[in-house]
Amino acid sequence: MFVDEVKVFFQGGRGGNGCSSTLRQKYIPRGGPDGGNGGRGGSVTLVASPALNTLSSFTHQRHFRAHNGKNGSSNNKYGHSGEDCLVPVPLGTVVRTDEGEIVADLLLVGETYVAARGGRGGKGNRMLATQACPVPHYAEKGEPGEESWLRLELKLLADVGLIGFPNVGKSTFISRTTAARPTIADYPFTTTVPHLGVVDMDGKRQFVLADIPGLIEGAHEGKGLGIRFLRHIERCRMLVHVLDLSGFTGRDPVVDYRTVRKELASYSPRLAEKPEIIVGNKLDVPDSNERLTGVKKRLRKRVYGVSAVTGEGVVELLRVIEKTLEGLPKGHDRESIVHRFSAEPDFVVARCEPGLFSISGRRVETLVAMTDLGNEEAVEVLGRKLRRLGLDEELLQEGARPGDRVRIGRYEFCFQPD
């Protein structure tokens, strides 16, 4: 099954908790804190793999989670880091956020993108010791891992894209020139998914050919199957526009050509600018040579005549394609990636109802999540950190009074300004 667009959930592993421990050994009085740090949580990483050519595996599994880090222990022992989760994706996978922004374009073998980073491990009480508090009786909890829903979109990597109206003979052509075996039948939209095939030129040079499902008028607006597969043409280095010279459909090949060109330009100006070879197919049908001559005169362009059924003119066309590719830049167009450096505030205060305030912000939410709220000393340290961020002043400006409830994440606190 060919799948070229999925939405997937990724979650990094939580960091391991730090250890709160005091050294106790014979003849060593006041040994001090010896709790080790927790290990970092594993990350979820997308890896471009040539072994895949579809996103169909993500229809069975849409949630990926990395392993959590291990907890620290006494005697200054650090916890092990969590194992990363490596997720293979096909070459040409574009990674988008829910808002549609492109954050990665994995074109080359082995390229990676960290979809969800693991949280750092919590500090043990040995690392938390200060001159004012030489023996802390608390430790940090591990930081939660990142969570994200991302859209994966596949754009096939091919050197040549076969385009044209349905039933012009694209599938027959690719089946004759490569080992690909698409469905071939006498009805519209026989090809419902793209097919890739490798053309071997005398065992020395090769190029990849893509059979794109037929385009019709209005394809860029979602008519037919075109809008779903036009994205795959964007990766092609050049296009081969196939026309039907049989006359059986009653359509005019020149009108078909101009219609498809219009659809390409409407979808993306880049497509209309790609190098193109025009091919008139089905020379095995009577009177097709006369139609080929008429098409050349009306278009005033070079049009190559072939018969994908008998093989007439196919070898000559492949040599023309090969020569054209030699003059084009190698590689495929890469999408523009959005790099945003967010200046997110430490916190945002909002009044939910009288006596209840909500605090949001990654900084304060992380501080709370990494605090052992069952430890009175740890809670006091958390309060001092929040005050240093200016949270008390902001709450007072918003009208908070002593005793009001303050909600941070899934926890509620009683507001007691210093």
Beta strands, then each sheet from edge to edge (+ up, - down):
strand 1: 5-11
strand 2: 44-49
strand 3: 63-65
strand 4: 85-90
strand 5: 93-96
strand 6: 102-106
strand 7: 112-116
strand 8: 147-154
strand 9: 160-163
strand 10: 195-201
strand 11: 205-211
strand 12: 238-244
strand 13: 276-281
strand 14: 303-305
strand 15: 348-353
strand 16: 356-360
strand 17: 405-408
strand 18: 411-414
sheet 1: 3+ 1+ 8- 5+ 6-
sheet 2: 4+ 2+ 7-
sheet 3: 10+ 11- 9- 12- 13- 14-
sheet 4: 15+ 16- 17- 18+
end
